[in-house]
Amino acid sequence: MQNKKSYRPNVAAVILSSKYPEKCEFFIAHRSDIRNAWQFPQGGIDEGETPQDALYRELLEEIGCNSVEILGEFPEWITYDFPKTARGKVYPFDGQTQKYFLVRLKEDAQIDLHAFEIPEFKEYTFVNYEELFRRVTYFKRKVYRKVIDHFMKEGLI
């Protein structure tokens, strides 16, 4: 008999720079705790919190800034498994089920990766679409492409 998998409810932010729509640049950040792991900001949804509330809280905690405009929301929850080598090391879950938001940084947005005591990320950059998929960690690429391609088809990017 196989045990049922457990998934952590989570939000993720596809962040466009404040230069959008003149220039389409995606925010990615390098995790502090995993070598060569670049990703979008994301985090768990606390009990009683809506996905949108979690989005704003997580952005503030992870990049020190939630000065964003929400441009879109992916219509479904996306579930993925952690790589076998990572399971149980960070969270007691098999993976995550995520709600993705497309956001644009406001003109006055100031990113501060050291806003909290233990930074989630050690550096960040803005990249174009092609570079995004060369840089982000391998097991998130399929999900990221699905989400971004959806936002593109909807005319939001």
ZILIN-V195728 format. One record per pair of residues at least 24 apart in sequence whose ideal C-beta (glycine too) atoms are under 7 Angstrom apart, sorted by sequence separation. I is the first residue (numbers start at 1). J is the second residue. If there is no record, write none. Layout:
BEGIN
I;J, I;J
END
This chain:
BEGIN
15;40, 74;99, 14;40, 15;41, 74;100, 13;40, 12;40, 13;41, 73;101, 12;42, 72;102, 11;42, 70;101, 71;102, 10;42, 11;43, 71;103, 10;43, 70;103, 71;104, 10;44, 11;45, 29;63, 69;103, 9;44, 10;45, 68;103, 69;104, 8;44, 9;45, 68;104, 68;105, 69;106, 67;105, 68;106, 67;106, 11;51, 67;108, 13;55, 67;109, 11;54, 11;55, 65;109, 65;110, 13;59, 55;101, 65;111, 11;58, 64;111, 65;112, 100;147, 51;99, 63;111, 64;112, 64;113, 102;151, 63;113, 64;115, 15;68, 102;156, 61;116, 42;98, 83;139, 62;120, 62;121, 80;143, 78;143, 7;79, 74;147, 74;150, 72;151, 72;154, 8;91, 20;104, 72;156, 8;93, 71;156, 7;93, 10;96, 12;98, 14;100, 18;104, 6;93, 7;94, 10;97, 11;98, 18;105, 32;119, 6;94, 7;95, 8;96, 9;97, 10;98, 11;99, 12;100, 13;101, 14;102, 15;103, 16;104, 17;105, 18;106, 32;120, 5;94, 7;96, 18;107, 31;120, 32;121, 5;95, 7;97, 11;101, 13;103, 15;105, 31;121, 32;122, 18;109, 30;121, 29;121, 30;122, 30;123, 29;123, 29;124, 28;124, 27;124, 28;125, 38;135, 39;136, 38;136, 39;137, 27;126, 28;127, 38;137, 26;126, 37;137, 25;126, 26;127, 39;140, 25;127, 25;128, 24;128, 28;132, 24;129, 26;132, 28;135, 28;136, 17;126, 14;147, 24;157, 14;148, 14;151
END
